[in-house]
Amino acid sequence: MRKNLLRLSIVLLIGCFIIAGWGMLIWQARQSAAVSIPNGDLIRLHVLANSDKPQDQQLKLKVRDAVIAYL
């Protein structure tokens, strides 16, 4: 009897975790969908430097700024 109660408790606990996880996923999806993009116009640009050296990072920022100024 005690083993059955322990198994039932474990199954219920796992079920609660699964339901809570699904709830969080649904909540996250709704939050992401609620983010509005003005006029639907969005460009995401990733400029990558060749390395973490200061010279490469400065060049990356110059390229980013030039692209933004052009657009």
C-alpha positions, 0 to 999 in steps of 0.5 A: 500500500505504501509503495503504491502511494509513493508511486502515485505521488511521484507520478502526480508530481511529474505531471504537475511539472509537465503541466507547469512547463507547458504553461510557461511555454504558452505564456512565453509564446503569447508574450513574444507574439505581443511584441509589435514591430512598428510598420512591420519594418525590421532589419536585424544586422549582426556585424562580427569582428575577426577577433576580440582584439581592440582593433577588430572591435573598433573596425566592427563598430565603424562598419556597423555605424556606416551601415546604419548611416547608409540605411 
